[in-house]
Each structure stands twice: as C-alpha cells, then as structure tokens.
Amino acid sequence: MNNIEIALEETMYEMIFSDIPKTNYKIRRSFDRRMKKMIRSYLADNTLDKSVHKSKKRWRYIIIIAVTLVLTITAAAVVCYNNITLEKHDTFSLLHIEDTEKAPENIEQEYVITAGLDEYMRNTFYNNDGCIVEEYKDGDSQIIFSQMTFSHFNGTRINTETAEGTITAVDVNGITALYFENGKENTLVWNNDEYVFSFQANKLGKDELIALSESVKPKQ
C-alpha cells in the first residue's frame, strides 16, 4: 500500500468506529484486526480515482451496519470480568483473556492453597509448563484447583447450561473474580495479571470458595 492508501485506511477506520454507539462491550483485538483487514482488502480492490470518496462513504456505512449488528448480537452473550471474557452459548461458555505484556509464557511461579485441607486427599491431574490441575477429594466432596498461563487458558470450555442468573462478579483479595453455579458444581475464576486460577467444587458454596481463593499464595 502507498502512503495515500495507508492514510485512507486509517481515516476510514477512525470514521467507522466513531459512528458506532457507545457500549460497555470491549472490542477484542482479533475483531479489531479483522476490521482493518476488511478495509485493507477493499482498498486493494478499488482504484483511488475521483469516485473514491463516494465509494469510501458507501463502504463506511456498510461496515457500520455490519459492526453494529455484530456488537448487538454478541454483547448480550459476552460478559467481561477483570480481563476475563465469558462468551455465553446455549449449553456452554468459552472463557478468553486479553494478553498482558508481563504475562509469562510458562508457569514460572507455582501457587498453592494455604488453607487447611488436611482432610482432603490431594492428587495432581495435570502438570506441564502452562497448566497445573489438582484434585482435592474427601468422600463425596471434590475440589479442582487450576493454575494456567494466559495462552493455555484461552478458549477454555465450561458448562454453564443451567447457570443463568448465577454468573456474578465477586471480590478475591481486591481482584474481581467470575463466579457461577450450574447445579452440579460451583466455579470461581480470577487472574492476577500473570496467571489464571480457578476452583470447581461440588460441595462448597460461594463464600467458602472465596475464602479458599484468598488463601492461594506463591509456593515457598
């Protein structure tokens, strides 16, 4: 692309998004990149002649309609909690997180539960560079504790089929966490800007999970 095309692309992008109604929906980077690619593709297929302003105006409104439709459809199904996005579907949800510059690619610092779980039997389900999953079991009571890197966490699928009305934000040591109940187990998810942590328990309630989460500390 030459300088004129680059300038036109940037101008069109700013004009398009300046016309979109303000919402609480956070545009993802992937969506941002796709929109720029659409504009770039359009410019590559159209000659910059005297009719470019008319074409640009028509393309601008086509994209505005498309973007507004996408936001209208997805905004009701997407909820954000402290950098964690829950993408709600009919019987399940996908969890995503925005990358941060200081988020490590591998688990460099392991975190552990410091609350007393002496009566529980501990078993490591999974342990690699990007994910640690442990089970704590005492009779019928089961607790799953996970620590993941951001890249490993992205796209995590969870069961939220019967979680309507229970998806809420709770505080964990000053950090906003995502909490929900699906009838079979209760889940709490949060991040500390380096790793994502989660608890899933079939016998513990919200207050108990919050207390357990507040006991998660770096392993000494």
C-alpha positions as CSV (number, residue, x, y, z in Angstrom):
1,M,0.0,0.0,0.0
2,N,1.2,3.5,-0.8
3,N,1.0,6.4,1.7
4,I,-2.3,7.7,0.3
5,E,-3.9,4.2,0.8
6,I,-2.5,3.9,4.3
7,A,-3.8,7.3,5.2
8,L,-7.2,6.4,3.7
9,E,-7.3,3.1,5.6
10,E,-6.6,4.8,8.9
11,T,-9.1,7.6,8.2
12,M,-11.8,5.1,7.3
13,Y,-11.2,3.0,10.4
14,E,-11.5,6.0,12.7
15,M,-14.6,7.3,10.9
16,I,-16.3,3.9,11.1
17,F,-15.8,3.4,14.8
18,S,-16.5,7.0,15.7
19,D,-20.1,6.4,14.4
20,I,-20.7,3.2,16.4
21,P,-22.9,3.8,19.5
22,K,-21.1,3.7,22.8
23,T,-21.5,0.5,24.7
24,N,-19.8,-1.4,27.6
25,Y,-18.7,-4.1,25.1
26,K,-15.0,-4.3,24.8
27,I,-13.8,-4.9,21.2
28,R,-11.4,-7.7,21.1
29,R,-8.0,-7.4,19.3
30,S,-8.9,-10.2,16.9
31,F,-12.1,-8.3,15.9
32,D,-10.1,-5.1,15.6
33,R,-7.6,-6.8,13.3
34,R,-10.4,-8.3,11.1
35,M,-12.0,-4.9,10.6
36,K,-8.7,-3.4,9.5
37,K,-8.2,-6.4,7.1
38,M,-11.6,-5.8,5.6
39,I,-10.8,-2.2,4.9
40,R,-7.4,-3.0,3.6
41,S,-8.9,-5.7,1.3
42,Y,-11.5,-3.2,0.0
43,L,-8.8,-0.6,-0.8
44,A,-6.7,-3.1,-2.6
45,D,-9.6,-4.0,-4.9
46,N,-10.6,-0.4,-5.7
47,T,-8.7,2.2,-7.7
48,L,-8.1,5.6,-6.0
49,D,-9.8,7.8,-8.5
50,K,-12.2,10.7,-8.3
51,S,-15.0,8.3,-7.2
52,V,-13.1,7.1,-4.2
53,H,-14.9,9.5,-1.8
54,K,-18.3,8.2,-2.9
55,S,-17.1,4.6,-2.6
56,K,-15.5,5.2,0.8
57,K,-18.7,6.7,2.1
58,R,-20.8,3.8,0.9
59,W,-18.3,1.3,2.3
60,R,-18.2,3.2,5.6
61,Y,-21.9,2.7,6.1
62,I,-21.8,-0.9,5.1
63,I,-19.2,-1.6,7.7
64,I,-21.0,0.4,10.4
65,I,-24.1,-1.7,9.9
66,A,-22.1,-4.9,10.0
67,V,-20.2,-3.9,13.1
68,T,-23.3,-2.7,14.9
69,L,-25.0,-5.9,14.1
70,V,-22.1,-8.0,15.4
71,L,-22.0,-5.9,18.6
72,T,-25.8,-6.2,19.1
73,I,-25.7,-10.0,18.7
74,T,-22.6,-10.7,20.8
75,A,-22.9,-8.0,23.5
76,A,-25.7,-9.8,25.2
77,A,-23.7,-13.1,25.2
78,V,-20.4,-11.7,26.3
79,V,-19.5,-10.7,29.9
80,C,-16.2,-9.3,31.0
81,Y,-14.7,-9.7,34.5
82,N,-11.3,-8.2,35.2
83,N,-9.8,-9.1,31.8
84,I,-11.6,-12.4,31.6
85,T,-14.4,-12.7,29.0
86,L,-17.2,-15.3,29.2
87,E,-18.7,-16.0,25.8
88,K,-22.1,-17.5,26.6
89,H,-23.7,-20.1,24.4
90,D,-26.8,-22.2,24.9
91,T,-25.3,-25.1,26.8
92,F,-21.7,-24.0,27.4
93,S,-19.4,-21.0,27.5
94,L,-15.9,-20.2,26.3
95,L,-13.5,-18.3,28.5
96,H,-11.0,-15.9,27.0
97,I,-8.5,-13.4,28.4
98,E,-6.6,-10.5,26.9
99,D,-2.9,-10.9,26.9
100,T,-0.8,-8.6,29.0
101,E,2.9,-7.7,28.5
102,K,4.1,-9.2,31.7
103,A,2.1,-12.5,31.5
104,P,4.7,-15.3,31.3
105,E,4.5,-18.0,28.6
106,N,5.2,-20.7,31.1
107,I,4.4,-21.2,34.8
108,E,7.5,-19.7,36.4
109,Q,5.9,-19.4,39.9
110,E,3.6,-22.1,41.2
111,Y,0.8,-21.1,43.5
112,V,-0.7,-23.3,46.3
113,I,-3.7,-23.4,48.6
114,T,-2.6,-22.4,52.1
115,A,-5.9,-23.0,53.8
116,G,-6.2,-26.2,55.8
117,L,-7.4,-29.1,53.6
118,D,-5.8,-31.8,55.7
119,E,-8.9,-34.0,55.5
120,Y,-8.7,-33.9,51.7
121,M,-6.6,-36.3,49.6
122,R,-4.6,-34.4,47.0
123,N,-4.0,-35.7,43.5
124,T,-2.3,-34.0,40.6
125,F,-4.3,-34.4,37.4
126,Y,-2.1,-32.5,35.1
127,N,1.2,-30.6,35.3
128,N,3.1,-29.1,32.4
129,D,4.7,-25.8,31.6
130,G,1.4,-24.0,31.1
131,C,-1.1,-25.7,33.3
132,I,-1.3,-27.3,36.7
133,V,-4.6,-29.1,37.7
134,E,-5.0,-30.6,41.2
135,E,-7.9,-32.5,42.7
136,Y,-8.7,-32.5,46.4
137,K,-11.2,-35.2,47.5
138,D,-12.9,-36.0,50.8
139,G,-15.7,-38.6,50.4
140,D,-18.3,-37.0,48.0
141,S,-16.7,-33.6,48.3
142,Q,-14.4,-32.7,45.4
143,I,-12.4,-29.6,44.7
144,I,-10.5,-28.9,41.5
145,F,-7.8,-26.2,41.6
146,S,-6.2,-25.0,38.4
147,Q,-3.3,-22.6,37.6
148,M,-2.8,-21.7,33.9
149,T,-0.9,-19.3,31.7
150,F,-3.0,-16.9,29.7
151,S,-2.2,-18.6,26.4
152,H,-3.2,-22.0,27.9
153,F,-6.4,-20.6,29.4
154,N,-7.7,-19.0,26.2
155,G,-10.7,-20.9,24.8
156,T,-11.4,-22.9,27.9
157,R,-14.9,-24.5,27.6
158,I,-17.1,-24.7,30.7
159,N,-20.6,-26.0,31.4
160,T,-23.0,-23.0,32.0
161,E,-26.2,-24.6,30.7
162,T,-28.1,-24.0,34.0
163,A,-26.0,-21.1,35.2
164,E,-28.4,-18.3,34.1
165,G,-28.8,-15.7,36.8
166,T,-25.8,-17.0,38.8
167,I,-23.0,-15.5,36.8
168,T,-21.7,-12.8,39.1
169,A,-18.6,-10.8,40.0
170,V,-17.1,-11.3,43.4
171,D,-14.1,-9.9,45.2
172,V,-10.9,-12.0,45.8
173,N,-8.2,-10.1,47.6
174,G,-9.2,-6.9,45.8
175,I,-9.4,-8.7,42.4
176,T,-12.7,-9.1,40.5
177,A,-13.4,-12.8,40.0
178,L,-16.1,-14.6,38.0
179,Y,-18.4,-16.9,39.9
180,F,-21.2,-19.1,38.7
181,E,-23.3,-22.2,39.7
182,N,-24.6,-24.7,37.2
183,G,-26.5,-27.0,39.5
184,K,-23.7,-29.6,39.8
185,E,-20.7,-27.6,40.8
186,N,-19.7,-24.1,41.7
187,T,-16.9,-22.3,39.8
188,L,-14.7,-19.3,40.7
189,V,-12.2,-17.9,38.1
190,W,-9.8,-15.0,38.5
191,N,-6.4,-13.8,37.4
192,N,-3.5,-11.8,38.9
193,D,-2.2,-10.3,35.6
194,E,0.2,-13.2,35.3
195,Y,-1.8,-16.4,35.7
196,V,-5.4,-17.6,35.7
197,F,-6.7,-19.5,38.6
198,S,-9.9,-21.4,39.1
199,F,-11.8,-23.5,41.6
200,Q,-14.5,-26.0,40.9
201,A,-16.3,-27.6,43.8
202,N,-19.5,-29.7,44.2
203,K,-20.0,-29.2,47.9
204,L,-18.6,-25.7,48.7
205,G,-20.7,-22.6,48.3
206,K,-19.7,-19.1,47.1
207,D,-18.4,-17.8,50.5
208,E,-16.3,-21.0,51.0
209,L,-14.8,-20.8,47.6
210,I,-13.9,-17.1,48.0
211,A,-12.2,-17.9,51.4
212,L,-10.3,-20.8,49.7
213,S,-9.3,-18.5,46.8
214,E,-8.0,-15.8,49.2
215,S,-5.6,-18.5,50.6
216,V,-3.9,-19.1,47.3
217,K,-0.3,-17.9,47.6
218,P,3.0,-18.3,45.8
219,K,4.7,-21.6,46.7
220,Q,7.7,-21.1,49.0
